[in-house]
Amino acid sequence: MKIKHFADTDTLYIELKNATVADTRDIDEDTLVEYDTQGNLCAITIEHARQRADFPQFSFEQVAS
C-alpha cells in the first residue's frame, strides 16, 4: 500500500495494490475509485484532501488476530 499527497493540487492518492487500472468510477465530484482487470479495488483518489479529511494526521495500526 502506498499513500501519496500532491501538495500542489491537494490530492490524496491511496494505492491499495500495484495493479493495472481497468476502470475508474466517480463516487462523488472529488472522489474516484479505481479497479483492476478482475474488478478488485486497487486505488482511491481524494481531491481537496485537507478540507475533507483530518489531514495530515495519519495513523496505521496492524491488529493481530
NORTA-V102617 format. One line per field, one symbol per residue. phi: phi as a letter, one per 30 degrees, with the letter a starting at -180 (. if undefined). psi: psi as a letter, one per 20 degrees, with the letter a starting at -180 (. if undefined). burial: I if it has 16 or more other C-alpha atoms within 10 Angstrom, else O. Layout:
phi=???
psi=???
burial=???
This chain:
phi=.bbbccddchcccccdadaddcabbddaebbbbbbddciddbabcbdheddcbdccdbbbbccdc
psi=pqpppohhilppooohqorpphppqpgahjpqqqqahjjppiqppoqlhhhirmpjpppppppq.
burial=OOOOIOOOOOIIIIIOOOOOIOOOOOOOOOIIIIIIOOOOIIIIIIIOIOOOOOOOOOOOOOOOO
